[in-house]
Amino acid sequence: MQKQNGFTLIELVVVIIILGILAVTAAPKFINLQGDARASTLQGMKAALQGANSLYYSKAAIGGKEKATEKTVEGAVLNYGYIQADVDNISDALDITATDWTIVEVTESDPGKAPGVISFQQKDAPADCKFTYTEAEDATTPPDYGTMPTADKC
């Protein structure tokens, strides 16, 4: 009787097929590509808002309007040279539409929130996958962009 020294070709093929099935079913659980994409999109929106604020503040400073409240520069309403937290105002300034984003103003009626706060959330994203923008409170304080969510929250 001969001793078997290795695996047969059929055994190797069966093991490779089983590993392939496991990889296809288990890999999406460990690789959160959709969450990473949503977090990156929010980061891009934040960068666009920061860039727009830099440009508007520069234009307001050139015109001497950086210390005024509710002044219009290039079609945008600014507070202390920065974009005012208003859905229509931000949509126009950033050229974004409501089909891709949920932009919500946080009003005084919301407990624990100050006026002049607006939140950005991508459509169909989880509730924790958003960031907030707080408009400038005075001429010495720039706007606050809030904390960015991590990919596991998106």
Secondary structure by P-SEA (a helix, b strand, c coil): ccccccccaaaaaaaaaaaaaaaaaccccccaaaaaaaaaaaaaaaaaaaaaaaaaaaaaaaacccccccccccccccccccccccaaaaaaaaccccccccccccccccccccccbbbbbccccccccbbbbbcccccccccccccccccccc
